Amino acid sequence: MRIWIKGTEIPGLGMGSTFKRFKTWAPNSGRSVSGVSTGRVLYKKWKAFVKCPMLTAAQFVTLRSLCEEEPQYFAVKVIEDTGTEYDLTMYSSDVEYSRQFICGNGEVYYQDVSVELVEE
């Protein structure tokens, strides 16, 4: 899978990244006392769970600026491994990472960088 935000491809996209379509159910949907499922799906939204195992400082800054700078809703292009292509308008969660490494030569790397992209 490959993902672009505002025309820029996400660097270092990891194998743990996923692209799924989730259902949002109408109010009062669920299971009745008898165990029968009731209700209906209101709509479906695409979500991309972006995971980058390791990014340089420059790559991290680029990803964060793509997600955090205006506009809040932005163009996202996803090409699945099957070749299926999606052009969506999405917004993002906060960009997170688990650890920052500073090497002896001053280079900085960010480990386990993640962000969620959600269809508008």
Sequence and secondary structure as in RCSB ss.txt:
>XXXX:A:sequence
MRIWIKGTEIPGLGMGSTFKRFKTWAPNSGRSVSGVSTGRVLYKKWKAFVKCPMLTAAQFVTLRSLCEEEPQYFA
VKVIEDTGTEYDLTMYSSDVEYSRQFICGNGEVYYQDVSVELVEE
>XXXX:A:secstr
 EEEETTEE TT  TT EEEEEEEE TT EE TTS EE  EEEEEEEEEEEEEEEEHHHHHHHHHHHHSS SSEE
EEEE TTS EEEEEEEE   B SEEEE TTS EEEEEEEEEEEE 
